[in-house]
Amino acid sequence: MKLQLVAPGTGLSWVKLGVKTFFRQPLAMSGLFFMFMAVVSVLSVVPVVGTALSLALVPAATLGLMAAAREAVEGRFPMPLTLVTAFRQGADRTRSMLVLGAMYAGALLLVLGVATLAAGAVPGPAELGDATNGEMTPERVRTTLFNPGMWWAMLVYVPVLMAFWHAPALVHWHGVSPAKSLFFSLLACWRNKGAMLVYMAGWVGVFMLVGLVMSLLSALLGGAAAMNLVLYPAVLFMASMFHTSIYFTFRDSFLTEDGAEPSTPPTGDPT
C-alpha cells in the first residue's frame, strides 16, 4: 500500500463520480443509506448506551456504503448484505472494525464534551424545530448558527474527521491496524488537502443548488406542503450521493504496490 498524491481538481471529479455512480443504482444506494439511518435511529433511543452504540457503527456502515459504491462501479447491484461487509471477512477484520468503531464513538463524545466545556452546550437537531409542529424556524436557525458550542465542535471535529475518513477502508481492504489506519488516513487527507477542499466545496455547491431548486419548486407548487413532500426524499438522495462519493476519495488516494485496487479477501479469510 502506498499513498498517492492527486491534483486539487481531482476533488471535483470525486463529486461527479459520486453523482454518476449513485444514478447507476439509485434505489440500492439510497435504500442502503436509509437502512443505516434506521438502525442508528433505533439504537439511539436505547437508554445510556444507545448513542455510543449508534456512533460505533458509523465506520462499519461507511465501509458498507463504500463497498456498495464499488459494486455499482463494477456493474453489480449492491445487495442489503453489502451494508455489513465489514463484518463478513473473518474474526480479525471484524474485531479491528469494532475497535475502530469504539474509537470513533469515544472521539466524537470527546469532541462534544470539549465543545461543551469551551463554549456551552452544542445544539441538537431537536433544537432546530418548533416543539409544537416540528417545523424549522428562522429564529432557531439563527440561534444555532451563532452558537459558540457548535463552532467549537466543528473545529475540534475536523482532525477527527480526517483521521477516520479513510480508516474503515484501510482496516478492511488493506488489513491495517485501527491505530495505524487513523495515522495513514490523517496523513492522506493532509497531503491531498487541496483535492479534499475542492471536494467539500463541490458538495456544498451541489447542496446549495439542490436547495435553490427545491425552493423554486416549493414556490411553484404551493408553499410549505409541497416543500415537505419533496424535502425528505431529496435529503435522502443527497446524503446517499455524498456517501457514494467517499469510495472514490479512497480509491484515488491509496494504491497497492502493483498499482491495482485492493481486492476483498474471501469470506472467512482475514488475510
C-alpha positions in Angstrom: 0.0 0.0 0.0 1.2 3.5 -0.8 -0.2 7.0 -0.7 -0.9 8.6 -4.0 -0.9 12.4 -4.3 -3.6 13.9 -6.6 -4.2 17.3 -8.1 -6.7 19.6 -6.4 -9.1 19.3 -9.4 -9.5 15.6 -8.6 -11.8 16.7 -5.8 -14.4 17.8 -8.3 -14.1 14.6 -10.2 -14.9 12.7 -7.0 -18.1 14.7 -6.7 -19.1 13.9 -10.3 -18.3 10.2 -9.9 -20.4 10.1 -6.7 -23.4 11.5 -8.5 -22.9 9.4 -11.6 -22.4 6.1 -9.6 -25.5 6.9 -7.5 -27.7 7.2 -10.5 -26.4 3.8 -11.7 -28.1 2.2 -8.7 -30.2 4.9 -7.1 -32.7 2.6 -5.3 -29.9 0.4 -3.9 -27.7 3.2 -2.7 -30.5 5.2 -1.2 -32.0 2.1 0.3 -28.8 1.1 2.0 -28.3 4.5 3.4 -31.9 4.5 4.7 -31.3 1.1 6.3 -28.2 2.5 8.1 -30.1 5.6 9.3 -33.0 3.4 10.5 -30.6 1.2 12.6 -28.9 4.3 14.1 -32.3 5.8 14.9 -33.4 2.7 16.7 -30.2 2.3 18.7 -30.1 5.9 19.7 -33.3 5.5 21.7 -31.7 2.8 23.9 -31.1 4.3 27.3 -27.5 5.0 28.5 -25.5 3.1 25.8 -27.7 3.8 22.7 -25.9 6.8 21.4 -22.5 5.3 21.9 -23.6 2.1 20.1 -25.0 4.0 17.1 -21.8 6.0 16.8 -19.7 2.9 17.0 -21.4 1.5 13.9 -20.6 4.5 11.7 -17.1 3.3 10.5 -18.6 -0.1 9.5 -21.6 1.5 7.8 -19.3 3.8 5.9 -17.3 0.8 4.7 -20.5 -0.9 3.7 -21.6 2.1 1.6 -18.1 2.3 0.0 -18.4 -1.4 -0.9 -21.8 -0.7 -2.4 -20.3 2.1 -4.5 -17.6 -0.3 -5.7 -20.3 -2.9 -6.6 -22.2 -0.2 -8.6 -19.0 0.8 -10.4 -18.4 -2.8 -11.4 -21.9 -3.1 -12.8 -23.4 -5.1 -10.0 -26.5 -4.4 -7.9 -25.5 -3.9 -4.2 -27.5 -6.3 -2.1 -28.6 -5.4 1.5 -25.8 -7.6 2.9 -23.3 -5.3 1.4 -24.0 -2.9 4.3 -22.4 -5.4 6.7 -19.4 -6.1 4.6 -17.1 -5.0 7.4 -18.3 -8.0 9.5 -18.1 -10.7 6.8 -14.3 -11.0 6.3 -13.2 -13.1 9.3 -12.8 -12.6 13.0 -9.6 -10.4 12.8 -11.1 -7.8 10.5 -14.4 -7.8 12.4 -12.5 -7.2 15.7 -10.5 -4.4 14.1 -13.6 -2.7 12.8 -15.3 -3.0 16.2 -12.2 -1.4 17.8 -12.3 1.3 15.2 -15.9 1.9 15.9 -15.3 2.2 19.6 -12.5 4.7 19.0 -14.8 6.8 16.8 -17.6 6.8 19.4 -15.1 7.8 22.1 -13.6 10.5 19.9 -16.9 12.0 18.9 -18.2 12.0 22.5 -14.9 13.7 23.5 -15.4 16.3 20.8 -18.9 17.2 22.1 -17.5 17.3 25.7 -14.7 19.6 24.8 -17.0 21.9 22.8 -19.5 22.0 25.7 -16.8 22.9 28.2 -15.3 25.5 25.9 -18.5 27.3 24.8 -21.6 25.8 26.2 -24.0 23.1 25.0 -23.9 22.1 21.4 -27.5 22.3 19.9 -29.1 19.1 18.8 -31.4 18.5 15.8 -34.5 18.9 18.0 -33.5 22.5 18.9 -33.8 23.5 15.3 -37.5 22.7 15.2 -40.6 24.1 16.7 -41.6 21.9 19.6 -45.3 22.2 18.7 -45.2 21.4 15.0 -41.7 20.1 14.3 -41.1 22.9 11.7 -37.8 24.6 11.4 -38.0 28.3 12.3 -35.6 31.2 11.2 -35.1 32.2 14.8 -33.9 28.8 15.8 -31.7 28.5 12.8 -30.0 31.9 13.6 -29.6 30.8 17.3 -27.9 27.6 16.2 -25.6 29.2 13.6 -24.4 31.7 16.2 -24.0 29.1 18.9 -20.3 29.0 20.0 -20.6 25.4 21.1 -21.5 24.3 17.6 -18.5 26.1 16.0 -16.1 24.7 18.6 -17.4 21.2 17.9 -16.9 21.7 14.2 -13.4 23.0 14.7 -12.4 20.1 17.0 -14.1 17.6 14.8 -12.1 18.4 11.6 -9.0 16.4 12.6 -11.2 13.6 13.9 -13.0 13.5 10.6 -9.7 13.4 8.7 -8.4 10.6 10.9 -11.4 8.4 10.3 -12.1 9.4 6.7 -10.1 6.5 5.1 -9.6 4.4 8.2 -12.5 1.9 7.7 -11.3 1.1 4.2 -7.7 0.8 5.3 -8.7 -1.6 8.0 -10.9 -3.7 5.8 -9.2 -3.7 2.4 -5.6 -3.4 3.5 -5.6 -5.1 6.9 -4.1 -2.1 8.6 -4.4 -1.9 12.4 -7.0 0.6 13.7 -4.4 2.9 15.3 -2.2 2.9 12.1 -5.3 3.4 9.9 -6.0 6.7 11.7 -2.5 8.0 11.1 -2.5 7.0 7.5 -5.9 8.5 6.9 -4.9 11.8 8.6 -1.7 11.9 6.5 -3.6 11.1 3.3 -6.2 13.8 3.9 -3.5 16.3 4.7 -1.2 15.5 1.8 -4.3 15.7 -0.6 -5.8 18.7 1.3 -6.2 20.6 -2.0 -8.4 17.9 -3.5 -10.3 17.4 -0.3 -11.1 21.1 0.0 -12.3 21.2 -3.6 -14.3 18.0 -2.9 -16.0 19.5 0.1 -16.6 22.8 -1.7 -18.1 20.9 -4.6 -20.6 19.2 -2.4 -21.5 22.5 -0.7 -22.2 23.8 -4.2 -24.4 20.8 -5.1 -26.3 21.1 -1.8 -26.9 24.8 -2.4 -28.1 24.2 -6.0 -30.5 21.5 -4.9 -31.8 23.7 -2.1 -32.4 26.5 -4.6 -34.2 24.1 -7.0 -36.4 22.9 -4.1 -37.2 26.5 -3.1 -38.3 27.2 -6.6 -40.4 24.1 -6.8 -42.0 24.9 -3.4 -43.0 28.4 -4.7 -44.4 27.0 -7.9 -46.3 24.1 -6.3 -47.9 25.9 -3.4 -45.5 26.5 -0.5 -44.7 24.5 2.7 -46.9 21.5 1.9 -45.1 20.9 -1.4 -41.7 21.6 0.2 -42.3 18.9 2.9 -43.4 16.5 0.2 -40.0 16.7 -1.6 -37.7 17.6 1.2 -37.1 14.2 2.8 -36.6 12.2 -0.5 -34.2 14.9 -1.6 -32.2 14.8 1.6 -32.0 11.0 1.4 -30.8 11.1 -2.2 -28.2 13.8 -1.5 -26.8 12.1 1.6 -26.6 8.8 -0.4 -24.8 10.5 -3.2 -22.3 12.0 -0.8 -21.6 8.7 0.8 -21.3 7.1 -2.6 -18.5 9.5 -3.5 -16.4 8.7 -0.4 -15.3 5.5 -2.1 -13.5 7.4 -4.9 -11.6 9.6 -2.4 -10.1 6.4 -1.0 -9.6 4.7 -4.4 -7.5 7.5 -5.7 -5.6 8.2 -2.5 -4.1 4.7 -1.9 -2.7 2.1 -4.3 -1.3 -1.3 -3.7 2.3 -2.0 -4.7 1.3 -3.1 -8.2 -0.9 -0.1 -8.7 -4.1 -2.1 -8.5 -7.1 -1.5 -6.3 -7.2 -3.7 -3.2 -9.3 -6.8 -3.5 -11.6 -8.1 -0.9 -10.4 -11.3 0.7 -12.6 -14.3 0.6 -15.3 -14.5 3.3 -13.9 -16.1 6.4 -10.2 -15.4 5.4 -8.9 -12.4 7.3 -5.7 -12.3 5.2 
